[in-house]
Structure formats: structure tokens, C-alpha cells
Amino acid sequence: APVVMNKLLTVLLMNVVAFLGGGTQGVRQCWQPRCLGVFGLIGTIYALGDFLDMLSMAKLSGGVYQVLLQTKLLTTALLCWWLKGSGQTSLQWHVLLLMFVATSCFVIVDEGSSASGAASGGLPLGAMLCVLLKVGVSCYCAVLSEKYLKAFSDVSLPAKISGLSTTWAMMSFVFFCFEPEVKNNGFFANWDSMTWLVIASFVVKTVSTMNLLQALDSVQKNIGEALAVIVIYVAQVLLSSVDKAFDLSVFLLAIMVVGAVKTYLLAPAVPKEKIQTARPMPGDVKLVSLNHRPLTHEGP
């Protein structure tokens, strides 16, 4: 339910920003069919990812869940190569693999014994499958969002985020109507001030994520999310209200992750002349004449 409210508030905020920036014309841009058609579809897929996330989090320990989420780095890089033709150098692939392993080790060591769900009767395969599907959906949406945020340069960013969040809210509402907690206790059951704080933080996250995808790329965005795990650990150690002891092994793994991220950012990218064009969709076939003569069709 907070997901639905988060997206509704995002739509409202983006329409206000569009109005302040472009008046009624800016608001009309938020609701034009062209914008809703493209970004609305992406928002629908994002809502599916949220639903898969909800199904998995209740059955997996935090450690296993976070480790599976770290596959987003490699998955996003593969989807960027497949959908956009933007490949990685050999050095970048090795650094991405190092980041995945290092971040996974960081999460496992930080979680301790709770990371291994095997001790309590084995890992739930259904929940693990939901997490992996959620990773695939999230990475696919991130690559699509990056592609179309940059392609629709004539549309304002608030209009793009509004179109994305509109269908995201609608489909999330449909999915969460099947949640027993919502059906039995209502939409606002157990809400308090912390719920509204979380909703506000996710509004900021949605807007900042779309800004990052438009300015950078989806791989760098997921690198930032991997670093966020380390930031949370440092905050837990520093805050006196959280009972979290400093662990040297966890700290050294955190330094390894940060070093791998820095190495990736410093690594030379694939030269533009070697970047392949995105793979054509089925049916996109173009006939050309190799001898510069017009192609003609002769009957049998």
C-alpha cells in the first residue's frame, strides 16, 4: 500500500513541478498519450517487480535477499549490451564480477549466521525465484528507462516521471488488492508517522533515480545502489541508537567494494567505433542492393 501512495504523491509532485515550469502546457505534457504509452508501459513492469519483491521478502533472510540483489550489476551490463549495444571492456567485465563477489561477501559477513537460511530448513526456492525475476524486471526497466529518458529529449523530465508513476500506481493498486493484509484490514491499516516518512523517502528515490538514469547510465545507477549497502552499514555503526558493533572484516570488504567501484569508473570504456548497434527486433528487415542497382521483383 505505501508503494501506491508513494507513486500517487510522485505524480502529484511532478504535475506541480511541470505547472511551475511550463504552465498548463507542462501539465498537458504529463498526460499526453505518447508519454503515457512509453513510460506508462515501463511503470507497469516496475509494478510487477514490486509485487515479486513483496512475495520474496517475507520468506527470505535479509542476507540471502541482499546477495541475490547484487546480481543486478551483471544483469544490467548484459541487458545494456543486448538492448543498446553498449558493451564493456574485458577490464570492466572483470571489475563488475569482482564487485558482485565483494558485495556478496560483505553482505554475508555482515549478516553472520542469519545469512544462511539453510540452517533453518533450507532455502525457499520459490522465494529465490521471485527475487531473481525481480532483479531481471528491475534491470530491464532501468535499461529501458535510461534509453527512453534520453531519447525523448523534447519531453520534460517531470512529464516522463509522471507518466511512469501513473501506471506504476495503478498496477500496484491492482496487485496489492490481492494481498490478504490489505483485503482484511484495509488500505491504511497499521500506518504511522514512520510509514509516511518511508513514503516520502521513496518519492525522493524515484525522482533522483530517474535523474541519474537520464544523466548517467543504468550500470552506474546500480553501482550506486551497491554502495548504498555500505553506507547503511557505516551509519548503523556510527549511530548510537543502533546496536551495531564495528567489525574489521566487514570494514575491509567495504573498502574492497569501494575500490572496485573506483576501478570501474577509471577503466577505459569501449571505443565508440567498436560499439555495436542495438539488436533489431524481429521483423525489422531492410533490403539493400549490393551492386547499387534497384531491386526488382520478377514474376515466376
Stockholm file with secondary structure:
# STOCKHOLM 1.0

chainA/1-300         APVVMNKLLTVLLMNVVAFLGGGTQGVRQCWQPRCLGVFGLIGTIYALGDFLDMLSMAKLSGGVYQVLLQTKLLTTALLCWWLKGSGQTSLQWHVLLLMFVATSCFVIVDEGSSASGAASGGLPLGAMLCVLLKVGVSCYCAVLSEKYLKAFSDVSLPAKISGLSTTWAMMSFVFFCFEPEVKNNGFFANWDSMTWLVIASFVVKTVSTMNLLQALDSVQKNIGEALAVIVIYVAQVLLSSVDKAFDLSVFLLAIMVVGAVKTYLLAPAVPKEKIQTARPMPGDVKLVSLNHRPLTHEGP
#=GR chainA/1-300 SS CHHHHHHHHHHHHHHHHHHHHHHHHHHHHHTCHHHHHHHHHHHHHHHHHHHHHHHHHTTSCHHHHHHHHTTHHHHHHHHIIIIICCCCCHHHHHHHHHHHHHHHHHHHHHHGGGGCGGGGTCCCHHHHHHHHHHHHHHHHHHHHHHHHHHHCTTSCHHHHHHHHHHHHHHHHHHHHTTCHHHHHHCTTTTCCHHHHHHHHHHHHHHHHHHHHHHHSCHHHHHHHHHHHHHHHHHHHHHCTTSCCCCCHHHHHHHHHHHHHHHHHHHSCCCCGGGCCCCCCCTTCCCCCCTTSSCCCCCCC
#=GC SS_cons         CHHHHHHHHHHHHHHHHHHHHHHHHHHHHHTCHHHHHHHHHHHHHHHHHHHHHHHHHTTSCHHHHHHHHTTHHHHHHHHIIIIICCCCCHHHHHHHHHHHHHHHHHHHHHHGGGGCGGGGTCCCHHHHHHHHHHHHHHHHHHHHHHHHHHHCTTSCHHHHHHHHHHHHHHHHHHHHTTCHHHHHHCTTTTCCHHHHHHHHHHHHHHHHHHHHHHHSCHHHHHHHHHHHHHHHHHHHHHCTTSCCCCCHHHHHHHHHHHHHHHHHHHSCCCCGGGCCCCCCCTTCCCCCCTTSSCCCCCCC
//
